[in-house]
């Protein structure tokens, strides 16, 4: 009986030691995916497009869209984001974050990220417009503001 207990505990410990441990890069990818970063990035791009391309011609809007996607889209930044997440958070923190995002409250929070991102992007775009208007206004326009 004692032998079976020791054998069982040894197998459990070995299983924990050699089990399905994921690398920090794998955990970072899972973290970003669960957190919905691809959607957040797409919303950010859409928000910037809406704010910054209001006066552009249709063909220029298409160019602007492609520039934004190529420079800050998911495919353009995923590898860099994985590196940032993997180097910022410990394996334990990533695992805890993933567990949270898989919980009911975590899923509810993630579902609201898109709404938050749209509102934040609009806020930043409006603030940027105001700042650029002040920066680029003539001295007479600045005095009237």
N, C-alpha and C positions, 0 to 999 in steps of 0.2 A: 504494500500500500504506500509506504513511504517512497519507494522507488517511483511509483506512478505519479505521485504528487510532485516530486522533483522533476520528473520528465515533463509533466504537463506545464509546470511553471517555466521550465527551460524553453519549451516550445512557444509559450506565450511571449516571453521576453525576446526570443529570437524573431518571432513574428513582428513584434513591435519595432525591433531594431532594423529588420530588413524588409519591412512591409512597404507599402506604396507611398513612400516619402516622395513628395514632389520637390523639384528644385525651386529656388526662389523665382526663377524666370517663369516656370510653369504656374506657380501660385500668382505671380504678378499678372500674367495673361488672364487667368481665371478671375482675379480681382477686378481687372479693368472690364472684362466682359460682363460679369455680374453687375457691376456698378453702372453699366450702360454708357460707357464712355464714347462708344461709336455714335450713339444717338445724341449725346451731349455735344460732341464735335460737329455733327451735322446741323444741329440746332444753332450752334454758335455761328457756323458758316452762313446759314440762312439769315440769321439776324444781322450779321455784318453786311450781307448782300442787300438786305432790305434798307438798311440805314445808309449805306455808302453809295448805292448805285441808283438812287432816285432820279438823278439828272442824266444818267448815261443812256446812250442809244442801245437798242436791243443787242446788236452784235458786240458792243463793248461790255454789256452785262454778262454775256456768255463768256467773254475773255476773263472778266473779273471772277466769275464763278470758277473757271478752270484754274486760275492762279491761286484762289483760296483753297480749292480742293487739293491741288498739287503741293501747296506749301503747308497746309495745316489740317488736311483731311486725315481720316483714320489710317488709310494705307500709307500715307506719307509720314505719319508720326507714331504708329503702333509700336515699332521696334524701339524707338526712343522712349516712349512712355513706359514700356515694359522695363527698360533699363533704369529709368528714374524710380519707378515703384519698387523694383527689386533692390535698388541701392538705398532707398529711403526707409523701408519698413523691414523689420525682422521677419523670419519665417513664422514665428509665433503670432506676430501682429497681422500678417497676411491671412493666416489660418483663422484667427479670431474675426477678422473683417469678413472673410468669406462665410464663416458660420453665421455671422450677423445678417449678411445680405441674403442668406438662404432662409432666415427666420421670417415669420409673418410680418413683423414690424419693419424688418429690413427690406422686404419686398415692397411694402407700402411706401417706404421712404424713397426707394429707387424709382418707383412709378411716378413720383412727383419731381424727379430731377429734370425732366424735359420741360415742365412748366416753369420751374425755377430758372433754368438756363435761358429760356426765351425771355423772361422778365429781366434777368440780369443783363443779357445782351442788349436789350432795348435800352435799359438804363445807361449802360456804358456808351452805346451809340449816341444817345441824346446828349450825354455829358461831353462826349468828344466833339459833337457838332457845336455846342456852346463854346467850348474851349477854342476850337478852330475859328469860330466867328470872331471871338475876341482877339485872337492872335493875328488874324489876317484882316481885321477891320481897319479902316483908315482912322487917323486920330480923331476926326470929327464924329465918326460913328461910335468910337469908344466913349467919347464925352456924353453922347446922348443915351448911353446904356446905363 
